[in-house]
Amino acid sequence: MYLIQGKVGIQNSDSDTQGGSCQLNIAGSMADLDRVQLPPAPLPLTTLADTFLPLSATADLTQGGGTVTITCATFNGVATEPALTAIQVGGIN
């Protein structure tokens, strides 16, 4: 059994408020989802700020084929600094 933790920075690249989301996928299935309302991008656009979304789940990756990915979406923005950590644990209580 593994504890999987992730985080992603997400940015709005235009002057309108918009939604953004990131999801943690394990073996092709959604394991966690986080959504946020992103404020308008500050001007000048060279000073874009990340809003970080935390993600976590548990999974049995010992059988192989345990691909773990993060997928993000927003209307006009970017995802930055993705990070994933998988920690093997004896069990989840």
N, C-alpha and C positions, 0 to 999 in steps of 0.2 A: 504494500500500500504506500502511496506517495501523497504528500501534501504539496500542492502546486500553487505557487503565488506568482502573480504577475502585476505589472503596472505599465501604463502607457501615458505619455503626455499627448494631449490633443489640442489643436489650435484652430481658431477661427481666422480665416484669411481675408474677410471682407467686413463691411461696415454694418451689416445686419446681424441681429441676434439669431442664432440657429442652434439646433440640437446636434448632439454628437453622441456616439456610443462606441463601446469596445466590448468584445466578447472573447471569452476563453473557450477554446474548442479542444476536446480530447477525443482522439480517434474519430474525428469527423462530426461529433455531436457537441452542441452547446452545453457547457458546464457552468458558466457564470456570465452575467451581462451587467454592465453598468452604463447608465445614461446621464447626460449632463446638458444643461442649457449653456451654450457658450456665448459670452458677451461679445459685442462688436470688437473688432481688432483695433487696438490703439494706433494712432498716427504719430509718427511715421511707421509704416509696416515693418521696419527693421527691428522694432521692439516687441515682436510677438511674444506672448506669454503662454506657457503651457498650463493646462488644467489637467492634473494627473488623476487617472482613474485606476483604483485598485481592483484586482481580480483574484479570486481564490477558489479552489476546489480540491477534492480528493479523488484519487483514481488508482486502480490496480493496473499498473503498467508492467507487471512481471510476466505476462503472457506474450509480450512482444506486440508490435504494431501499434504502440501507444504514442502516436504522433500528437504533440501538443502545439497549438498555434494561438495567436492573438489576431483578431480581425477587427478593424475599426472603420467607422463610416461617419461622414458629415457632408453637408452640401458643398461647402467651399472651404476646405481646411486641410490640415495635415496631421498625421500622427508622428510623434517623435519619441526617442529614447525608450523603445520597448525593452522590457526585461522580464525574464522567466526564471524561476527557481523551482526545482523539484527536490524535495527532501524525503528520503525513504524513512518511513516510520513503521513501528511494529504493529500498529493498529490505530483505529480511530474510535474513541469512546464517546 
